[in-house]
């Protein structure tokens, strides 16, 4: 699945009805890098507009490249090779374009229905085009990005009335469903009820 | 899926070829409680033999019941209502037996093949029997529990040669696959290649 990449956005995201910038969470970095490595994705972009936050993330991660982490757990180092820390979504898109020779389809995810929602079949039908899957921190991706987003995936919603997965859980489930869809011609984002 | 429960084990688990007791990770508590609430599971048992560790977890969680957390994010409080902090796996089993009137099938998970591995069809075939799904922290569940375990699920392994998901990711993917299997008669733990 090397033509699929993930981007985790910290701006512009929603919280309490407003657009905010969220902080970086170290567990997100590790869990999503391990996910990207396990499923053989192209890259995992950690997107944050603040230079200080990006520097902090870079410092955390350096433990696994230059510090004792590489000796303690080389598997973690291998996973973090998937990580690219960037300032804006545009940088992630440009990086994929350079690598793949083609602009990726920008597929956003959300816990609630959004405009431009694609069915599982439609996502499966994107075929071999590079795919960049966006995940929002806080309460999700702000509408301000709707112009750059090509489509939203159907929410992961088992239908219990409670739908508050962590972004780590949602990204894991989404990539696993995407992986299944890639190898059989089935929709992978059905709402199946409970 | 209220007849399915999760248990996260901190002892006996493996690390570096030995059986150890691991520490509690606060992110595991929140991510697995949110997962249990989103999929409507019966309960999420956090299993730790050490009284001090259990007290620490109880204190962390109290922020969401007695502290400001309930006002700040009542959805988190709702998720944490799924949490039961227990000393040993036996306590989790006894609690389910009391609630369901029947001993649950003890299904363990592992990143590597183990004896007593069930196919997806076999797990689907367990039908309406209560199910307790075990996840190990550190490098996974120790063989010492094999006597109490009724079977292992097939590893989640996309086949890239790298297979090091966080327990948060693995539990999320497993529950989502279980949810799919519950509503269509398909194996949910196929190894589909990459």
Contacts between the chains, C-beta under 8 A, distances in Angstrom:
chain1	res1	chain2	res2	distance
A	1	B	158	7.9
A	1	B	194	6.8
A	27	B	27	4.8
A	27	B	166	7.9
A	27	B	168	7.8
A	30	B	166	6.7
A	31	B	166	4.6
A	31	B	168	5.9
A	31	B	169	5.7
A	34	B	164	5.4
A	34	B	165	5.7
A	34	B	166	5.7
A	34	B	169	6.8
A	35	B	165	6.5
A	35	B	166	8.0
A	35	B	169	5.5
A	37	B	160	7.5
A	37	B	162	4.7
A	37	B	164	7.1
A	38	B	158	6.1
A	38	B	160	6.5
A	38	B	162	5.7
A	38	B	163	5.7
A	38	B	164	6.4
A	38	B	165	5.3
A	38	B	169	7.9
A	39	B	158	5.0
A	39	B	160	6.7
A	39	B	194	7.7
A	40	B	158	6.8
A	40	B	160	4.0
A	40	B	162	7.6
A	40	B	194	5.6
A	75	B	162	7.4
A	75	B	164	4.9
A	76	B	164	7.7
A	78	B	162	6.4
A	79	B	162	7.4
A	79	B	164	6.5
A	156	B	176	7.4
A	158	B	1	7.9
A	158	B	38	6.1
A	158	B	39	5.0
A	158	B	40	6.8
A	158	B	179	5.7
A	160	B	37	7.5
A	160	B	38	6.5
A	160	B	39	6.7
A	160	B	40	4.0
A	162	B	37	4.7
A	162	B	38	5.7
A	162	B	40	7.6
A	162	B	75	7.4
A	162	B	78	6.4
A	162	B	79	7.3
A	163	B	38	5.7
A	164	B	34	5.4
A	164	B	37	7.1
A	164	B	38	6.4
A	164	B	75	4.9
A	164	B	76	7.7
A	164	B	79	6.5
A	165	B	34	5.7
A	165	B	35	6.5
A	165	B	38	5.3
A	165	B	172	7.2
A	166	B	27	7.9
A	166	B	30	6.8
A	166	B	31	4.5
A	166	B	34	5.7
A	166	B	35	8.0
A	166	B	168	7.3
A	168	B	27	7.7
A	168	B	31	5.9
A	168	B	166	7.3
A	168	B	168	5.3
A	168	B	169	6.6
A	168	B	172	7.5
A	169	B	31	5.7
A	169	B	34	6.8
A	169	B	35	5.5
A	169	B	38	7.9
A	169	B	168	6.5
A	169	B	169	7.5
A	169	B	172	3.8
A	170	B	172	7.9
A	172	B	165	7.2
A	172	B	168	7.4
A	172	B	169	3.8
A	172	B	170	7.8
A	172	B	172	4.5
A	172	B	173	5.3
A	173	B	172	5.3
A	173	B	173	6.0
A	173	B	176	4.4
A	176	B	156	7.4
A	176	B	173	4.4
A	176	B	176	6.7
A	176	B	177	7.3
A	177	B	176	7.3
A	179	B	158	5.7
A	179	B	192	7.1
A	179	B	194	7.9
A	180	B	192	6.5
A	183	B	192	4.7
A	183	B	193	6.6
A	184	B	192	7.5
A	192	B	179	7.1
A	192	B	180	6.5
A	192	B	183	4.8
A	192	B	184	7.5
A	193	B	183	6.7
A	194	B	1	6.7
A	194	B	39	7.7
A	194	B	40	5.6
A	194	B	179	7.8
